[in-house]
Amino acid sequence: MPNMIKTSPTAELMAYFRGHSDIPWARDIADASGSEHVARNMLKDRFSEAGFLAVVAEGRFKKCNAYARKFKSVVEIAAGLSPRGLILTEDPHLTYVSTDLPEMLGKARVITDRLLEQRQLKRPNLKWIGFDALTSDESAVNQVLESLPITPLAVISEGFMMYLDIEEKKAFLRNIHRMLKERGGALITTDVLHFDRERKNRNHVLQAIADATGRDMRTLNNMTRREASEFFMQAGFYSEILNPAIKISSLSSLRLTSDPLSLEVASLPVWVLTPCVPTSPNVRVN
């Protein structure tokens, strides 16, 4: 994904804001990665307006996890500095695979290994694979599948697909469809967004991110829910919108309980996509 390299710093950006939550390991990762410096450098004079990103980071993370816990095999696409692997692999019967571009994957692995060593923990069920999610190389998809037990699979896209244009989205969904056709399971994504251009403070922050990454999520994600559902169907997926009840601690810790924008993003759902094809008969359902 050479054309996606410029979006990599958004991993540190969201790690910083996720660190304001009560998500386990999130503050440790934010501190270890130097994420505050990256966030301030990216947002510049808009940094003080970006508190709502903490609510976004916490809410989407917890809502994805609420559904992912139904599975014993989990793959996260463009995982960045997510603490999800550390959290889910507390269950020794669950296998989690973190995928990303090599540089970000290496950084995340160094931080994770250091944190585990500090706490004298081992996680043999936490795995790392460099993976171009837009690849046309079937062997790359096979490498991910071969790292996992033959059980239904949760694939998580949290903050990746929203940086893709339509053709890139199609390429990504083709690869995920192939994984799920082979194993069964679901794609869990938070990346269906429709932006209100009247939200000036949000648009100031999103413009700063667009300036830094060269990708403007406001223009790349302008589908209504109906349009998104039709797009996913054309790509071979049934879609379901879920909004599990969760506690978003950053609303209170950052004093955002009366902020309309933060309350709005706290209510964003997750989408669960399942392939419109039968699962392989070789898959074992637990």
Steps between C-alpha positions, in 0.01 A plus 500: 500500500768755409236764431364453853829565680411865569198389705719301742539789750125485561579184700693714752231767482228259605728328752541834674127567520424138592734549794239727663268201541479213747597247231768269643852563368390811309682753718812280510511485120432872461788587734742244356440612141546873554155544351428841654783657301362350177146613581607857575717515190222370277219715639708809572275792606193273479624270778281665765190439286559126462370361829217327315762269344544338841131410495533368144805292588349352815150443366593325178762287675260372764215442255722294270622294795147433618434308179849360442490311829253257338792356300813301577694634199543874451691692233541876529574691180738797529506438874743781572555535875176332602496330841243253367749217463618535859142503625351218295793261543439491873278215381756226420250334265475809276752572224550861398699615195615861472558614141643826372774649286845377610622821669189548713475127571860498623443798728185347647676169559796660679265693731283194564795272574642758742169535685459123527856462627446770762201306634664160451226385265512281190248500215581224249150546355579860393647496149639759258481499120595771253204517266396727216123490532461628143718229347404293197742228616301203628806362680495802734140423594593134545781596738251670730258207489773244562601677821159429650308194614225382265212673674268788405688827484443856616677754280513850649541819299504788746614819333646350180228475239398861553828611336434297183342617177230290336734282294724441802198410710402243237850350500499481879155340512601241239780382728280492808225321308749233404608452862143474623386279214776259603448515877165659572455784742462876456668829421446744784551860398446848635590657166158593360481875548287785372623844599302809592690788339345744746706363790774760473713381791494142371582615149794705624646188663423274202659753266818489709502120470437525124787747463734260682395180325401615152171314548179680588258260666215747446514461123593131508204410724185677401254211482169491680423180685280384214771572244760320713275197536451484123874539441579213737237282336661562161832396656343173617406579860187513707522787747364556849529814711564444871538741789580306817463681830839601635641747750714775343719617786667783306171691490538563871880500529525777238181674616320444171165384636332821378685527171256433212769377261645255752154365580434462129814298431440291813188366330674386181429131429709216366417312182521123483544358150457134417560345156202412282640150442503172694793441733754233412386161643848456653451776752450391858244703694556505878 
